[in-house]
Amino acid sequence: MRWRNVGRFCAQRVADYGELFRIELAETKTRLLHEVIVLIALAVGALFTLSFLCIAIIVSAWGTPYFLSVVWGVAATWLVVTIVAFLVLRAQRPGQSFQTLQQELQRDVESVKEAIK
């Protein structure tokens, strides 16, 4: 009798899981799309700005004895920025998608364990 109740409970929850999965998939897709668009716009803007800034710095030092030092300084700065960005990327924790679905599944597994005892 107990297993029959557990089976009915699980069968009822399957439809809920499907609906919850569709909702969370749509939310994740929308959020990811917005984030990608904003990151692309930010990257393009930042790259153009920083490129023109670097060109301006190098052109400003064109006729001076510091020209080579400025050029190598700009290159070294970009190397440091790249290394720091890589380290920050490696230190980040990945985002949690479908967290609500995972919580619901975990609660239901606990309910089934309690029902079986």
C-alpha positions in Angstrom: 0.0 0.0 0.0 2.8 2.3 0.9 4.5 1.8 -2.5 1.3 2.5 -4.3 1.0 5.8 -2.5 4.6 6.6 -3.4 4.0 5.7 -7.0 0.9 7.9 -7.2 2.7 10.8 -5.6 5.6 10.5 -8.1 3.2 10.2 -11.0 1.4 13.4 -10.0 4.6 15.3 -9.6 6.0 14.4 -13.0 3.5 16.8 -14.7 4.5 19.5 -12.2 8.2 18.9 -13.0 7.6 19.3 -16.7 5.8 22.6 -16.3 8.4 23.9 -13.8 11.1 22.8 -16.3 9.5 24.7 -19.1 9.1 27.9 -17.0 12.7 27.8 -15.7 14.0 27.1 -19.2 12.1 30.1 -20.6 13.4 32.3 -17.8 17.0 31.1 -18.2 16.9 31.6 -21.9 15.5 35.2 -21.6 18.1 36.1 -18.9 21.0 34.6 -20.9 19.9 36.4 -24.1 19.8 39.7 -22.3 23.1 39.1 -20.6 24.8 38.2 -23.9 23.5 41.2 -25.7 24.6 43.6 -22.9 28.0 41.9 -22.7 28.6 42.2 -26.4 27.7 45.9 -26.4 29.9 46.5 -23.4 32.8 44.6 -24.9 32.6 46.5 -28.3 32.3 49.9 -26.5 35.2 49.1 -24.1 37.4 47.9 -26.9 36.9 50.9 -29.1 37.4 53.3 -26.2 40.5 51.6 -24.9 41.9 51.2 -28.5 41.6 54.9 -29.1 43.0 55.7 -25.7 46.0 53.6 -26.4 46.5 55.1 -29.8 46.2 58.6 -28.3 48.8 57.8 -25.7 51.2 56.4 -28.3 50.7 59.3 -30.7 51.3 61.8 -27.8 54.7 60.2 -27.2 55.6 60.1 -30.9 58.4 62.6 -31.1 59.7 62.2 -27.6 62.6 60.1 -26.2 59.9 58.1 -24.2 58.2 56.7 -27.3 59.5 53.1 -27.0 58.9 53.1 -23.3 55.3 54.3 -23.8 54.7 51.6 -26.5 56.1 48.9 -24.3 54.2 50.3 -21.3 50.9 50.1 -23.2 51.6 46.5 -24.3 52.6 45.5 -20.7 49.5 47.1 -19.3 47.3 45.1 -21.7 49.2 41.9 -20.7 48.5 42.6 -17.0 44.8 43.4 -17.7 44.5 40.1 -19.6 46.1 38.0 -16.9 43.9 39.7 -14.2 40.8 39.1 -16.2 41.7 35.4 -16.7 42.3 35.0 -12.9 39.0 36.7 -12.1 37.2 34.4 -14.6 38.8 31.3 -13.0 37.8 32.5 -9.5 34.1 33.0 -10.3 31.5 30.5 -9.2 29.3 29.2 -12.0 25.6 30.4 -12.0 22.9 28.1 -10.8 20.2 27.4 -13.5 17.1 25.4 -12.7 17.6 25.9 -9.0 13.9 25.8 -8.2 13.4 22.5 -10.1 16.4 21.0 -8.2 14.9 22.1 -4.8 11.5 20.6 -5.7 13.1 17.4 -6.7 15.1 17.2 -3.6 12.1 17.9 -1.4 10.1 15.2 -3.2 12.9 12.7 -2.7 12.9 13.5 1.0 9.1 13.0 1.1 9.4 9.7 -0.6 12.2 8.6 1.8 9.9 9.6 4.7 7.0 7.7 3.2 9.0 4.6 2.8 10.2 4.5 6.4 
